[in-house]
């Protein structure tokens, strides 16, 4: 069980009903703190286009359908869906096929800020598909939101041509119950993340990730059309030890962890309160990912590799330590703030992230040098 606030207790299985990236357009919102994800996605465009070149062109009597799983609430998803649709439109034209209509599904958990996302969507433009595709200021596809966990079924059978999911699959469906159980050998005492945890705890997270990924693959195998493809990107690691989470470990297991310890040492929260909170993230190794894909057997691997993603911190003035500190705090808050707010309340959450910023400011130079992400990139299709 995980505590929310002071009086309300909620099961980890309720995570999919409450979790989201931080919505709105404020300083710590995901919309204003996802520039790094945009840069990382742009660096992988050539890999995405390789995947798209392998997608079978469907009959123009049916819409060509794209789904972004874990779309969140910023402009990145809109940009990437536009890239996918324009690339496929050019393929239809180059191969002499009539261009079909396009549709795009933006999917995330029910608590996602779909309102902010849809406000960013350009209007659908033009009387014909050709006019829509020729316009840079209008949308060339029909759009819809699909709330739900991508670890379960989301779409009708054989209805999607391209699945795209970036920077989402490292988020688990839940924190394993035993990690928060004082009587368990997997109890993650004193930590809010598995970076540096004992072997049993780390392997418990690994098993949760692999069970979740298995559910994801089984669901998509039913929903994807014959000839379709999936392009997946998630946080990864280059080492074999699951307790060394690489860049994710530096993001959640250093200054963020220390800030929680500050609140405990200052008597603002009890140690039990800290210990009942864990970040539901697992950065897999290539082998962790490959094991699940091969065991499931639903998909053929076209490409599976680890790529360097660079830093998650985007700053205008690299010599400004305070700006780097704020950037780290806002980066943490944009992705975990909803969970933190629910667990300790808004006021203590403000205190926590203020300490994250302060600690990061004092280690700004080291952060810029050391905080680097790796990503697992997978291109999959049906046999």
N, C-alpha and C positions, 0 to 999 in steps of 0.2 A: 504494500500500500504506500501511496505517496501523499504527503500532506499538502493541502492548498490553504494558504492563509493560516489563521490560528485555530479555526474551529472545524473547517470542512475537510473531509478526507475523500479522496477520489482514487479509484483504481487506475493503475497504469493503462489498463485496457480502454480507458476513456480518453487516452492521449489523442486519438484521431478526431475526437469531437472538439478538442480545445486548442490543439497545436497549430501554429502557423508562423511564417515569418512576420516580423513586426509590420503592421499595415500603416495606412495613411501616407502622408508626405512630409513627416517631421524629420528632425535632424537624425534620429536613430532609426528611421524607417528603412525597410529593405529597399524600397524604391530609390532612396538616396544613399544606399550603402552597398550597391551591387555592381559598382564600376569594375571591380576586380573580376567578378564573374563574367562580365561582358568582355573584358580583355582576354580572359582564358578561353571563352567560347570562340572569339574571333581567331585565336591562334590555332583552333582546331577545325576551321571551316573547310580546309582541304580534305580532312578526314570525313567530315560530314558529306561533302559533295561526292567523294568516292562511294559512300554508302548509297546515296541517292542515284548515282549512275547505275547501280545494280537493281533498282526497283523496276518491276515490270510495269509497263504502261497499260492502264486499264481502259476499257471501252469508254468513249465519251458520253455514252448514255447514262453512266453512273458518275457521281461526284468523286473526285480524287480527294481522299480524306487524310488529314494530318492530325495527330494528337500530341500535345505537349503535356507530359506527366510531371507534376511538381512545378507548375508554371509560376507560382508565387504572384506578386502584385506589382512588379516593376515593368519597365519597357523592354527588358532583355528578351522575354518570351515573344513579344510582338515582333521584334526584329528578326529573331531566328525563324519563326513561322513564315515570315515574309520571304526570307532567304530560301527556305525549302520550297515554297510554292513557286517563286519566280524561277528557281533552278529547274523544277519539274516542267513548268510551262515551256521553257526553252528547249527541253528535251522533246516534248511533244511536237513543237514546231520543227526542230531539226530533223526529226524522224518522219515528218510528213503526216502526222496524226492530227485529227481535229482536237483542239484543246477542250477538255471537259470543264465543268464548273468545279470550284475548289471549296472545301469546307475545312474548318479548323476547330478542334475542341481544346479548350484550355481547362486542364484538370488539376485540382489540388484538394486538400482537405476542406471540409465544410466551413471551417473557421477562417479560411483564407480571405483576404480582402479583395474579393472579386469586384467590388464597386470601384476601387481605385484603378484596378486593372482595366475595367471596361471603359472608364473615363479616358484612358490613354489610347484606346483603340481608335484609329482613323475611321471615318464614315465609309460605308460601302459606296464605291463610285462607279459611274458609267452605266449605260444601258446594256452593254454587251461585255462578255468576259475579256475581249480584246481591249476595250477601253479601260477596264479595271486594271488589267495587267500593265497597261502603258502609263498609268498614273502613279506618280511618286507620292502624292499627297492623299491618296484614297486607298482603301482596303480592297484587295482583289479576291476576297474569299468570304464565305458566310461563316460567322463565328458563334460559338456557344460555350457556356461554362458547364463543366461536369464535376460536381463535388463528390468526393469519396476517396478512400485509401487505394493507392495503386497496388497494394498487396492483395487486392481482391478484384473481382470482375467489375468493369466500369462501362463496357460497351457491348452492343450485340455481337454475336458471332460473325466473324469474317467481314468486319465493317471498316477496318482501318488499314490504309496503305502504308503509312509511315508513322512509327512511334519515335518521339524525341524526348529524352529526359536528361537534363543536365544539372549536376550539383544537388541532387535530391536523394539518390538511392543509399547514401551513407546514413540517412536518418532512419532509425529503426521504428518499427511499429509500436514498440514499447520498451521500457527499461525492464530487463528480466527481473521477475519478482525476487529471486534469491539474492540478487545484488543488494537489495534493500532490507534483507532479512538478517537480523542480528545473530540468529542461530545457524546461519548458513556459512559454510567455508568460502562461499563466493561473496560474502558481505564486503562491500567496498568502503570500509570504515575510514573516515577522515578524508575522503576524496569525493569530488563531484564529477569525475570523469575517469576512464579506465587507464589513461596514460600513467604508467608507473605502478599499476595495480598488480596484485599477485596473479600467478598463472591461471588459477581456477577462475577468478573473476574475468580475466581477459578472454579466456576460452568460452566463458558463458556468453559474453558479448558476440564473439565470433559465431557461435551456434545460432544466436538470435538473428544475426545478419544473414547467415546462410539459409535459415528457415524462411526469412522474409523474402530474400531474393528468389528462392524456389517458388513461393506463392506468386511473386511478380511474373516470373517466366511462364508458369502454368496459365495464369490469367491471360497474358498477352498472346499465348499460342492459340487460344480459342478466338481471340478478337481480331487478329491480323489476317489480312487477305492473302491468298496464295500469291507469291511474287512480291510481297511487301517486305519491309526491313525495319529494324530498330537501330537507333543510334543512341548509346547510353554513355554518360559521363558521371563519375562520382569521385569523391575524395578517395585517395588511395595512399599506399605507403610502399616503400621499396624494400624495407626489412621484413624478416620472417616472424619476428616477435610481435604478437598482437598487443602486448602491453606497451610497445613503442609505437605510438600513433602518428609519428612524424609531424608534419605541419599542423594537423588537427590537434596533436598533443600540445604543441606550443601555443595554439590559440586558446584551448580550453583547460590545459593542465598546468599552466605557469601563473601568469598574473591574475587570470580569472580565478584559479584555485586559491591563490594567496589572498585575494580580496574576500572570498568566503571565510577564510581563516581569520582575517582581520575582524569581521563581524562577530565571530565566535569569541575571539580574545578580548574584544571590547564589550562583551556581554550584550550585544544587540540581538543575537540569536543564540539558541542553545546548540551544542555540537550535534545533538540528535536531529535538529532541524536541517543542518547542513548535510548530514549523512543520509537523510531521507530524500535528497535531491541528487539526481544523476543525469548528465546530458545523454540523451538517447542517440548517440552517434557512434559509428564504427567505420574506420577507414580500412578497407580490406587490402590485402596483398593481391597480386595477380593470381596466385595459386588459390587463395580463398574464393575468388570470383570464378575462376576456371572450374574448380571442383563442382560448384553448383550447376553451372551450365552443362557440364558433361554428364552429371548425375541425372539432371532433369531430362535431357535428351530432346527437348522440343525444338531447339534451334541449332543451326550450324554457325560456327564462329567464322566470320569473314575477316575480322581483325580484333585482336585483344592485346592491348599494350598499356604500359605505364608511361605517361608523358609528364614533363615538368610544367607546372602551372604558374610558377612565379609567386609573388607575394599577394596576400589578400588585402594588403594595405595600399590604398591609392591616396597619395598626398601631393599637394601643390608645392610644398616647401620641405624637402627632405632634411634640411638642417634645422627645422623647427620641431624641437622635441615635444612641445605641448600639442602640436598638431598631430604628431604621430601617436601620442597617448590618446587623444580624442578619437583618432581613427580606429585604434584597436578596440577601445571601449564601445564605439558605435558599431563596429563590425560584430563584436560579440553580442551586443544588445539587439541588433537587427535580426539575428537568427535564433537567439535563445531568450530574448527579453520577455516574450509572452509566457514562457514557462517560469521564468524567474519571478515575474510580476504575480503570477498565480500562486507561487509557492510562499513568498515572503511579503507580498503586498507592494504597492507602488512606491511608498516612502522608503522602505528598506532597499528596494531595488535601485532607487536613485543613489542611495548611499553606496551600494555595492559597485555600481558601474563608475561612480566617482573615484572609488579606490582603484578600480581597474585602470582608469585613465592616469591616475597619479603614479601608480607603479610602472605602467608602460612608459610614461614620460621619463622616468629616471633611468630607463634602459632602452631609450629610443634607438640609439645607433645599433645596438645588438639586435633589436627587433627587426630592423630593416634588413640586416645582413642574414639573419638566421631563419626568419619566418617565411618559409617557402613551401608551397603546396605541390603535391604530386596527385595526378588523377589517373584513374582507370578509365580507359576508353574502349568501348566494345561496339562492334558492328555485327549484328546478328540477323539471320533470316531463317525462314522455314526450310527444312530439308527438301 
